[in-house]
């Protein structure tokens, strides 16, 4: 079982990753420049790996 502090940190991280993936989805839907999309992918991957 996670402690409350660990749970809070994990939830914050999951929410941050969720926000990054949603930003990526919006960029893809609006057909943004590939440079921006690649930047968003790198940010999301960094958060997931970190």
N, CA, C and O atoms as CSV, one atom per row, in Angstrom:
chain,resi,resn,atom,element,x,y,z
A,1,UNK,N,N,0.832,-1.176,0.000
A,1,UNK,CA,C,0.000,0.000,0.000
A,1,UNK,C,C,0.881,1.245,0.000
A,1,UNK,O,O,1.902,1.301,0.685
A,2,UNK,N,N,0.471,2.233,-0.774
A,2,UNK,CA,C,1.215,3.482,-0.836
A,2,UNK,C,C,0.838,4.385,0.332
A,2,UNK,O,O,-0.304,4.392,0.791
A,3,UNK,N,N,1.807,5.133,0.793
A,3,UNK,CA,C,1.488,6.137,1.811
A,3,UNK,C,C,0.758,7.292,1.136
A,3,UNK,O,O,0.762,7.403,-0.090
A,4,UNK,N,N,0.139,8.143,1.927
A,4,UNK,CA,C,-0.587,9.278,1.364
A,4,UNK,C,C,0.322,10.195,0.566
A,4,UNK,O,O,-0.076,10.709,-0.479
A,5,UNK,N,N,1.550,10.406,1.055
A,5,UNK,CA,C,2.487,11.277,0.352
A,5,UNK,C,C,2.876,10.678,-0.998
A,5,UNK,O,O,2.905,11.384,-2.006
A,6,UNK,N,N,3.175,9.378,-1.021
A,6,UNK,CA,C,3.530,8.721,-2.280
A,6,UNK,C,C,2.354,8.733,-3.242
A,6,UNK,O,O,2.523,8.946,-4.442
A,7,UNK,N,N,1.165,8.502,-2.707
A,7,UNK,CA,C,-0.031,8.500,-3.542
A,7,UNK,C,C,-0.232,9.871,-4.178
A,7,UNK,O,O,-0.550,9.963,-5.363
A,8,UNK,N,N,-0.053,10.921,-3.412
A,8,UNK,CA,C,-0.212,12.281,-3.933
A,8,UNK,C,C,0.796,12.566,-5.040
A,8,UNK,O,O,0.456,13.161,-6.062
A,9,UNK,N,N,2.044,12.136,-4.829
A,9,UNK,CA,C,3.080,12.346,-5.839
A,9,UNK,C,C,2.762,11.569,-7.116
A,9,UNK,O,O,2.930,12.084,-8.222
A,10,UNK,N,N,2.299,10.323,-6.954
A,10,UNK,CA,C,1.955,9.516,-8.118
A,10,UNK,C,C,0.780,10.110,-8.891
A,10,UNK,O,O,0.798,10.157,-10.121
A,11,UNK,N,N,-0.236,10.561,-8.169
A,11,UNK,CA,C,-1.385,11.176,-8.835
A,11,UNK,C,C,-0.988,12.443,-9.570
A,11,UNK,O,O,-1.474,12.691,-10.674
A,12,UNK,N,N,-0.123,13.243,-8.985
A,12,UNK,CA,C,0.346,14.462,-9.649
A,12,UNK,C,C,1.099,14.115,-10.928
A,12,UNK,O,O,0.937,14.778,-11.953
A,13,UNK,N,N,1.908,13.090,-10.862
A,13,UNK,CA,C,2.669,12.680,-12.047
A,13,UNK,C,C,1.747,12.172,-13.147
A,13,UNK,O,O,1.921,12.513,-14.317
A,14,UNK,N,N,0.771,11.360,-12.770
A,14,UNK,CA,C,-0.178,10.830,-13.754
A,14,UNK,C,C,-0.967,11.969,-14.398
A,14,UNK,O,O,-1.206,11.955,-15.606
A,15,UNK,N,N,-1.367,12.944,-13.603
A,15,UNK,CA,C,-2.113,14.084,-14.148
A,15,UNK,C,C,-1.254,14.916,-15.087
A,15,UNK,O,O,-1.745,15.423,-16.096
A,16,UNK,N,N,0.026,15.058,-14.759
A,16,UNK,CA,C,0.945,15.800,-15.629
A,16,UNK,C,C,1.105,15.066,-16.968
A,16,UNK,O,O,1.072,15.690,-18.029
A,17,UNK,N,N,1.276,13.759,-16.913
A,17,UNK,CA,C,1.408,12.962,-18.141
A,17,UNK,C,C,0.124,13.039,-18.953
A,17,UNK,O,O,0.161,13.171,-20.176
A,18,UNK,N,N,-1.008,12.957,-18.269
A,18,UNK,CA,C,-2.306,13.055,-18.950
A,18,UNK,C,C,-2.422,14.378,-19.698
A,18,UNK,O,O,-2.871,14.412,-20.843
A,19,UNK,N,N,-2.018,15.457,-19.054
A,19,UNK,CA,C,-2.072,16.769,-19.692
A,19,UNK,C,C,-1.191,16.841,-20.924
A,19,UNK,O,O,-1.567,17.432,-21.936
A,20,UNK,N,N,-0.012,16.234,-20.831
A,20,UNK,CA,C,0.898,16.245,-21.976
A,20,UNK,C,C,0.334,15.430,-23.135
A,20,UNK,O,O,0.449,15.834,-24.292
A,21,UNK,N,N,-0.268,14.301,-22.835
A,21,UNK,CA,C,-0.841,13.459,-23.890
A,21,UNK,C,C,-2.051,14.157,-24.513
A,21,UNK,O,O,-2.256,14.073,-25.724
A,22,UNK,N,N,-2.849,14.842,-23.700
A,22,UNK,CA,C,-3.977,15.588,-24.245
A,22,UNK,C,C,-3.509,16.730,-25.142
A,22,UNK,O,O,-4.130,17.005,-26.169
A,23,UNK,N,N,-2.420,17.395,-24.762
A,23,UNK,CA,C,-1.860,18.456,-25.609
A,23,UNK,C,C,-1.374,17.874,-26.933
A,23,UNK,O,O,-1.539,18.488,-27.987
A,24,UNK,N,N,-0.784,16.704,-26.875
A,24,UNK,CA,C,-0.339,16.029,-28.093
A,24,UNK,C,C,-1.535,15.687,-28.983
A,24,UNK,O,O,-1.482,15.869,-30.200
A,25,UNK,N,N,-2.599,15.196,-28.377
A,25,UNK,CA,C,-3.807,14.871,-29.134
A,25,UNK,C,C,-4.362,16.117,-29.828
A,25,UNK,O,O,-4.723,16.066,-31.004
A,26,UNK,N,N,-4.430,17.231,-29.104
A,26,UNK,CA,C,-4.936,18.469,-29.706
A,26,UNK,C,C,-4.048,18.924,-30.866
A,26,UNK,O,O,-4.548,19.383,-31.893
A,27,UNK,N,N,-2.746,18.795,-30.700
A,27,UNK,CA,C,-1.812,19.202,-31.757
A,27,UNK,C,C,-1.993,18.341,-33.001
A,27,UNK,O,O,-1.944,18.840,-34.126
A,28,UNK,N,N,-2.201,17.052,-32.790
A,28,UNK,CA,C,-2.412,16.163,-33.933
A,28,UNK,C,C,-3.735,16.468,-34.636
A,28,UNK,O,O,-3.811,16.474,-35.865
A,29,UNK,N,N,-4.776,16.722,-33.838
A,29,UNK,CA,C,-6.074,17.026,-34.424
A,29,UNK,C,C,-6.059,18.323,-35.216
A,29,UNK,O,O,-6.745,18.437,-36.233
A,30,UNK,N,N,-5.290,19.294,-34.764
A,30,UNK,CA,C,-5.243,20.583,-35.459
A,30,UNK,C,C,-4.155,20.611,-36.529
A,30,UNK,O,O,-3.902,21.648,-37.142
A,31,UNK,N,N,-3.522,19.471,-36.745
A,31,UNK,CA,C,-2.475,19.339,-37.765
A,31,UNK,C,C,-1.374,20.383,-37.571
A,31,UNK,O,O,-0.990,21.084,-38.508
A,32,UNK,N,N,-0.882,20.471,-36.346
A,32,UNK,CA,C,0.214,21.382,-36.029
A,32,UNK,C,C,1.484,20.971,-36.760
A,32,UNK,O,O,1.566,19.894,-37.350
A,33,UNK,N,N,2.470,21.858,-36.703
A,33,UNK,CA,C,3.749,21.573,-37.345
A,33,UNK,C,C,4.390,20.344,-36.702
A,33,UNK,O,O,4.227,20.096,-35.507
A,34,UNK,N,N,5.113,19.590,-37.504
A,34,UNK,CA,C,5.723,18.358,-37.000
A,34,UNK,C,C,6.738,18.635,-35.893
A,34,UNK,O,O,6.920,17.804,-35.003
A,35,UNK,N,N,7.401,19.793,-35.937
A,35,UNK,CA,C,8.368,20.142,-34.895
A,35,UNK,C,C,7.680,20.242,-33.529
A,35,UNK,O,O,8.199,19.756,-32.525
A,36,UNK,N,N,6.521,20.872,-33.510
A,36,UNK,CA,C,5.770,21.003,-32.261
A,36,UNK,C,C,5.314,19.633,-31.764
A,36,UNK,O,O,5.393,19.342,-30.571
A,37,UNK,N,N,4.842,18.803,-32.671
A,37,UNK,CA,C,4.378,17.462,-32.304
A,37,UNK,C,C,5.531,16.635,-31.751
A,37,UNK,O,O,5.368,15.932,-30.755
A,38,UNK,N,N,6.686,16.713,-32.384
A,38,UNK,CA,C,7.849,15.965,-31.900
A,38,UNK,C,C,8.276,16.450,-30.516
A,38,UNK,O,O,8.689,15.650,-29.676
A,39,UNK,N,N,8.178,17.744,-30.279
A,39,UNK,CA,C,8.511,18.307,-28.970
A,39,UNK,C,C,7.552,17.776,-27.904
A,39,UNK,O,O,7.980,17.419,-26.806
A,40,UNK,N,N,6.269,17.723,-28.223
A,40,UNK,CA,C,5.276,17.205,-27.279
A,40,UNK,C,C,5.484,15.720,-27.005
A,40,UNK,O,O,5.312,15.261,-25.875
A,41,UNK,N,N,5.853,14.975,-28.037
A,41,UNK,CA,C,6.135,13.541,-27.851
A,41,UNK,C,C,7.338,13.356,-26.929
A,41,UNK,O,O,7.317,12.521,-26.025
A,42,UNK,N,N,8.382,14.142,-27.167
A,42,UNK,CA,C,9.576,14.027,-26.321
A,42,UNK,C,C,9.265,14.376,-24.874
A,42,UNK,O,O,9.771,13.724,-23.961
A,43,UNK,N,N,8.452,15.382,-24.653
A,43,UNK,CA,C,8.092,15.771,-23.285
A,43,UNK,C,C,7.313,14.661,-22.597
A,43,UNK,O,O,7.578,14.335,-21.440
A,44,UNK,N,N,6.356,14.085,-23.304
A,44,UNK,CA,C,5.552,13.000,-22.721
A,44,UNK,C,C,6.423,11.774,-22.424
A,44,UNK,O,O,6.293,11.150,-21.371
A,45,UNK,N,N,7.293,11.446,-23.346
A,45,UNK,CA,C,8.188,10.298,-23.117
A,45,UNK,C,C,9.092,10.529,-21.917
A,45,UNK,O,O,9.335,9.615,-21.128
A,46,UNK,N,N,9.588,11.753,-21.783
A,46,UNK,CA,C,10.440,12.080,-20.636
A,46,UNK,C,C,9.696,11.932,-19.315
A,46,UNK,O,O,10.243,11.427,-18.335
A,47,UNK,N,N,8.455,12.374,-19.303
A,47,UNK,CA,C,7.648,12.255,-18.081
A,47,UNK,C,C,7.353,10.808,-17.740
A,47,UNK,O,O,7.382,10.417,-16.572
A,48,UNK,N,N,7.073,10.023,-18.748
A,48,UNK,CA,C,6.764,8.610,-18.517
A,48,UNK,C,C,8.000,7.863,-18.043
A,48,UNK,O,O,7.920,7.026,-17.144
A,49,UNK,N,N,9.128,8.163,-18.641
A,49,UNK,CA,C,10.375,7.473,-18.300
A,49,UNK,C,C,10.970,7.930,-16.969
A,49,UNK,O,O,11.679,7.177,-16.301
A,50,UNK,N,N,10.673,9.167,-16.599
A,50,UNK,CA,C,11.292,9.779,-15.429
A,50,UNK,C,C,10.885,9.251,-14.100
A,50,UNK,O,O,11.370,9.725,-13.073
